[in-house]
Amino acid sequence: MSEMSRFKCLSPIDGDVVFDGALADQSTVDAAVLMSMDAQVGWAEMALDQRVSILHKAIEHLHAHRQEIGLEITRQMGRPIRFSPNELDGLKQRGDAMLSFATTALEPHHFDDPDATKWIERQPLGLIAVLAPWNYPFLTSVNAIIPALAAGNSVILKHSCQTPLAATRYAEAFQAAGLPEGVFQHLFMDHETTAALVASNHVDYVAFTGSTNGGRAISAATAGRFIDIGLELGGKDPAYVRHDADIQLTAEAIADGAFFNSGQSCCGIERAYVEKTIFDQFCKALVERANALTLGDPRDPDTTLGPMVNAKAADFVRSQIKASVNSGATAHLALDENAGSAFLSPQVLTGVSHEMSIMREETFGPALGVMPVDGDKDALALMNDSDFGLTASIWTKDNDAARSLASKVAAGTVFMNRCDYLDPSLAWTGVKKSGCGWTLSPLGFDRLTRPKSYYFQSL
C-alpha cells in the first residue's frame, strides 16, 4: 500500500495519531458495492420485526460501550469527556424512536373499493450511501443508518477521516447483533473516490451531512442519475429574545447553544437578536456564562470547552472575530491571539451588523454576535436575512406571539425557549443553503423507500 493511499487521524488535543488507516481504492469500493447489493436482497426479504430486533441489539451494544466510545470521541475531535458519552444516549434515543416508527411508516396502505383490491407498499430503495461528518459522529449518522436498514436497504458508510473509530464501532455493533454480512459496510475514502461511488449506477440514495460546498459536490456527482439525495448542510441559526423572556435562563440556554462542542454544531446559535429594553441585561448575563466556561484539555472532567477540530478551523473563527472588531464591533471577552492553535476561547460581540461576515457566513466556532432590535417585525426581518435556514429559536413567555412569528421564520425547525436540539419525532430538515430532504420522524422513511402501487381486479 503506497503512502498516498493511507490517512492518519490526528487528535486536536496534542497532535497524537489516533488512527492510521487505508483509503479504499476503486477495486475495494467495487467489491463492497457488489457485496452490499447481494446482501440487500436477503435482508429485505427478512420480516420487519426480525430486522428491528437485530437493529435494537446493535443500538444496545453501542450504548453499553458509551464510556469508552466517549473517550474515543474526545480524542478524535476534542469534545470534553464530561459530555462525549452523552452522544451515545442521543444515539439510543433516536435509534429506538425510528425503530418504533418503522411498523406504521412501512405498513401497506389499503383502499376500500368494491371493484378492486388496491394498496400501496413501501419498498426499500436498495443501496444507501451515508456520508457522515466528525462534529457529532454518531448523532449525525444514526439518523440515516438505522431507518435505512430497518426499511430493508443495505448501507455503505463513508465516515469522516477525523472520526474513523465511529465507523469501526458501528461495524462491531452490527456484527455483535447478528446483522447479515454485507448489509452494513464502511469505507474510508478520499473525495474523488466518494464522488465516483455516489455517481455509480448502483447507489440508490445518498444521505450527506456536511458543508454547503460538499452538498454542491454531491449534487454534481449525482446529476442526471434521477436518484434522491438528502443534504443536511450549513446553518447560521438565529435566536430572538423578546422583552418578556426569562433573561437568566435564556442567556444560559443560548450560551450553551452557541458554545457547546466549541460551537461546532450545524444547528448551534450563531447570531442573536434581543429587544432593546433588555439588551444590556441579557448581554451581561450572556458574557457571564461565557466567562464561566473552562477551556482546556478535554480529557479533564473539569473542562467545559475543548479545542476545535483543528487549528485551521480555529484560525478561521479568529479571522471572523478580528474582522468584526476592525469594523467597529465590541469584543466582550479577551481576544484570543493564539493563532495556529486549535484551542480557542469563546467570544461575544456587540456592535455587529449584517454587513459583517460574523452575522452572515457560517462560523462553526465559539463566537456569537448579538444585535439589539425594536421588536418582532425588526427581529423577523433580520432572522430571515440569511442564506441559511436550518433552525431558529424564539425566547418568550407569550405562546401566541411565538406561534405567529414561527410561522413566518424561514427555517426547517422553530423552537420556543429551546435551541440546538433534535427531537426524533419531528422531521429534521432545512431550507435555502441549509439543504434539502429530511430525516427522523415517521416521514424519515419516505426518503429511504419507494412506493409501489397494486390494483387487482377480479374477473
SVG drawing of the C-alpha trace seen along z (x, -y; Angstrom):
<svg xmlns="http://www.w3.org/2000/svg" viewBox="-68 -51 72 65">
<polyline fill="none" stroke="black" stroke-width="0.4" points="0.0,0.0 1.5,-3.3 1.8,-6.3 -0.8,-8.2 -3.4,-5.6 -3.3,-5.9 -4.5,-8.6 -3.9,-9.5 -6.4,-10.9 -4.5,-13.4 -6.0,-14.4 -6.6,-18.2 -5.6,-17.8 -1.9,-17.1 -1.4,-16.0 -1.1,-12.3 -2.1,-9.8 -5.4,-8.3 -5.9,-6.1 -3.8,-5.1 -5.9,-3.6 -6.1,-2.8 -8.2,-4.7 -10.2,-2.4 -9.2,-2.2 -11.7,-1.7 -11.4,2.1 -12.2,2.2 -15.2,-0.1 -16.5,2.1 -16.2,5.2 -18.1,3.6 -20.8,2.4 -21.3,5.9 -21.4,7.5 -23.9,4.8 -26.2,5.4 -26.2,9.1 -26.7,8.9 -29.6,6.4 -31.9,8.9 -32.0,11.4 -32.1,8.6 -35.2,7.1 -36.9,10.4 -36.5,10.8 -39.6,10.0 -39.6,6.4 -39.8,7.4 -36.6,9.6 -34.8,6.6 -35.9,4.3 -34.8,6.8 -31.3,7.0 -31.0,3.3 -32.2,2.8 -29.4,5.2 -26.8,3.1 -28.0,-0.1 -27.8,1.6 -24.3,2.7 -23.2,-0.8 -24.9,-2.3 -23.3,0.3 -19.9,-0.9 -20.7,-4.6 -17.8,-5.4 -15.0,-4.1 -16.7,-5.4 -17.0,-8.8 -13.3,-8.8 -12.7,-8.0 -14.9,-10.9 -12.9,-13.2 -9.5,-12.0 -10.6,-12.3 -12.4,-15.7 -11.8,-17.4 -15.2,-17.4 -14.8,-17.4 -15.1,-14.0 -17.7,-15.2 -20.1,-15.4 -18.9,-12.9 -20.5,-9.8 -23.9,-11.6 -23.8,-11.3 -24.5,-7.6 -27.5,-8.4 -28.7,-10.5 -28.0,-7.7 -30.1,-5.3 -33.0,-7.8 -33.0,-8.4 -32.4,-4.8 -35.1,-3.5 -37.6,-6.2 -37.0,-5.4 -37.5,-1.7 -40.7,-2.4 -42.0,-4.3 -41.0,-1.6 -44.1,0.6 -46.5,-2.2 -44.4,-4.0 -43.7,-0.9 -47.0,0.9 -49.1,1.1 -51.8,-1.4 -55.1,0.2 -58.1,-1.5 -61.7,-0.5 -63.1,0.2 -66.0,2.6 -64.5,3.2 -60.8,3.9 -58.2,4.6 -55.9,1.6 -52.9,0.9 -49.6,-0.9 -46.4,0.7 -43.2,-1.0 -40.3,0.9 -36.6,0.4 -34.6,-1.6 -31.6,0.8 -28.1,-0.5 -27.9,-3.7 -24.6,-5.7 -24.3,-7.5 -21.6,-10.3 -21.2,-11.4 -19.2,-14.3 -17.0,-14.4 -18.7,-17.0 -21.3,-14.6 -20.1,-11.3 -22.9,-9.1 -25.8,-11.6 -25.4,-12.7 -25.1,-9.2 -27.7,-7.3 -30.4,-9.5 -30.0,-7.7 -28.3,-4.4 -30.9,-2.9 -34.1,-3.8 -32.3,-2.8 -31.5,0.7 -35.0,1.0 -36.6,0.3 -34.7,3.2 -31.8,1.3 -28.1,2.1 -25.8,-0.7 -22.2,-1.7 -21.0,-4.3 -18.3,-6.8 -17.3,-8.4 -15.1,-11.4 -11.4,-10.6 -11.4,-12.7 -13.6,-10.3 -12.8,-6.9 -13.4,-5.0 -17.1,-5.7 -17.3,-3.7 -15.5,-0.7 -17.7,-0.9 -20.8,-0.7 -19.3,2.4 -18.6,4.1 -22.1,3.4 -23.8,4.8 -21.6,7.8 -22.4,8.4 -26.1,8.0 -26.1,10.6 -26.6,8.4 -26.0,10.5 -22.6,9.9 -22.5,7.2 -25.7,5.4 -23.7,2.8 -20.1,1.9 -17.9,-1.1 -15.2,-2.5 -12.6,-5.3 -12.4,-7.3 -11.0,-10.4 -13.2,-13.0 -12.6,-11.6 -13.4,-8.0 -16.5,-9.2 -17.7,-11.1 -17.2,-8.1 -19.2,-5.9 -22.3,-8.2 -22.1,-8.7 -22.2,-5.0 -25.4,-3.3 -25.6,-1.1 -26.2,-3.7 -29.9,-4.3 -29.8,-7.2 -27.2,-9.4 -27.5,-10.8 -24.9,-13.6 -24.3,-15.8 -21.6,-18.4 -20.8,-21.8 -22.7,-23.6 -19.8,-23.1 -19.9,-19.4 -23.6,-19.4 -22.9,-21.0 -20.3,-18.3 -22.8,-15.6 -25.4,-17.2 -23.0,-17.5 -21.9,-13.8 -25.5,-12.5 -26.7,-14.9 -28.6,-13.0 -29.0,-9.8 -32.6,-10.6 -32.0,-9.4 -33.0,-11.3 -30.4,-12.8 -30.7,-14.1 -28.4,-17.1 -28.1,-18.4 -25.7,-21.4 -24.7,-24.5 -26.5,-26.8 -26.4,-30.4 -29.1,-29.8 -30.7,-32.8 -32.1,-33.3 -34.6,-36.1 -35.0,-37.2 -38.3,-39.1 -38.7,-41.6 -40.7,-39.1 -38.1,-36.3 -36.5,-35.0 -33.2,-36.7 -31.0,-34.4 -32.4,-31.2 -32.4,-32.4 -28.8,-33.6 -27.7,-30.3 -29.5,-28.3 -28.3,-30.5 -24.7,-30.3 -24.9,-26.6 -26.4,-26.6 -23.6,-28.9 -20.6,-27.4 -21.3,-23.7 -19.0,-21.5 -16.9,-24.6 -19.7,-25.9 -19.2,-23.1 -22.9,-22.3 -24.9,-22.8 -27.9,-23.9 -25.9,-25.9 -26.8,-29.5 -24.6,-31.8 -26.5,-35.1 -28.8,-36.6 -31.3,-39.5 -32.5,-41.0 -35.2,-43.6 -33.6,-46.9 -35.3,-47.1 -33.4,-44.1 -30.4,-44.2 -27.8,-45.3 -29.1,-42.9 -29.1,-40.0 -25.6,-40.7 -24.2,-40.9 -25.8,-37.5 -24.5,-36.0 -20.9,-37.2 -21.0,-35.9 -22.0,-32.4 -19.2,-32.5 -16.7,-33.6 -17.7,-30.6 -16.5,-28.1 -13.2,-26.3 -11.1,-26.0 -8.6,-23.2 -7.6,-19.5 -10.9,-17.8 -9.8,-14.6 -10.0,-16.6 -13.5,-16.1 -13.5,-19.8 -13.0,-21.1 -16.2,-22.5 -14.7,-23.8 -12.3,-21.8 -10.3,-22.5 -11.8,-22.9 -11.3,-20.1 -8.0,-21.7 -6.0,-24.9 -7.2,-25.9 -10.9,-25.9 -10.0,-27.9 -8.0,-30.4 -11.0,-31.0 -13.1,-31.9 -10.3,-34.2 -10.3,-35.9 -14.1,-36.5 -13.8,-38.0 -10.8,-40.2 -12.6,-41.5 -15.7,-42.3 -13.6,-44.2 -11.8,-46.1 -15.2,-47.1 -16.3,-48.5 -17.7,-45.6 -17.0,-45.3 -15.5,-42.1 -16.7,-41.4 -14.2,-38.8 -10.4,-38.8 -9.4,-38.4 -7.7,-35.1 -4.3,-35.8 -3.1,-32.1 -3.0,-31.8 -2.1,-28.3 -3.7,-26.6 -6.9,-24.5 -7.7,-25.8 -10.0,-28.9 -11.6,-30.8 -15.3,-31.9 -16.3,-35.4 -19.4,-37.6 -19.6,-40.5 -21.9,-43.5 -21.9,-46.5 -22.2,-44.0 -24.3,-44.3 -25.3,-42.2 -22.6,-43.8 -20.1,-41.7 -19.3,-38.1 -19.8,-37.1 -23.5,-37.6 -23.8,-36.2 -21.3,-33.4 -21.2,-30.2 -18.8,-30.5 -18.9,-26.9 -17.0,-28.0 -17.4,-29.6 -18.3,-33.1 -21.7,-34.9 -22.8,-38.2 -25.6,-40.0 -27.8,-42.8 -30.5,-45.0 -33.9,-45.1 -37.0,-47.2 -39.4,-44.3 -40.9,-41.4 -41.0,-42.9 -37.4,-44.0 -36.3,-40.6 -38.2,-38.7 -36.6,-40.6 -33.1,-40.0 -33.7,-36.4 -34.8,-35.8 -32.0,-37.9 -29.7,-34.8 -28.7,-32.3 -29.3,-29.6 -32.4,-28.2 -31.9,-25.2 -33.3,-26.1 -34.4,-29.3 -35.4,-29.9 -37.8,-32.4 -37.5,-33.2 -40.6,-34.5 -43.5,-33.7 -46.0,-34.6 -47.1,-31.4 -49.3,-33.3 -46.6,-35.7 -44.1,-32.8 -46.6,-30.9 -47.2,-33.9 -43.5,-34.6 -42.6,-30.9 -45.0,-30.6 -43.1,-33.3 -39.5,-32.3 -37.6,-30.7 -36.3,-27.6 -36.8,-23.8 -37.4,-23.8 -38.5,-26.6 -38.1,-26.3 -39.7,-28.3 -37.5,-28.5 -35.1,-25.8 -32.3,-25.6 -29.6,-23.3 -31.8,-20.1 -33.2,-17.4 -36.4,-15.7 -36.6,-12.3 -40.4,-12.5 -40.0,-15.7 -38.7,-15.9 -35.2,-17.2 -34.9,-19.5 -33.7,-22.8 -34.4,-25.4 -32.2,-27.5 -28.5,-26.7 -29.1,-24.5 -30.0,-21.7 -32.9,-19.6 -34.6,-16.4 -35.3,-15.3 -34.5,-12.6 -36.1,-11.4 -39.9,-11.2 -42.1,-8.7 -41.5,-10.9 -37.9,-9.9 -38.8,-6.6 -40.3,-8.3 -36.8,-9.2 -35.5,-5.7 -38.2,-3.8 -40.3,-4.0 -44.0,-3.5 -45.3,-0.6 -48.9,-0.5 -51.2,2.5 -54.5,2.7 -56.1,6.2 -59.4,6.5 -61.3,9.8 -62.8,11.2"/>
</svg>
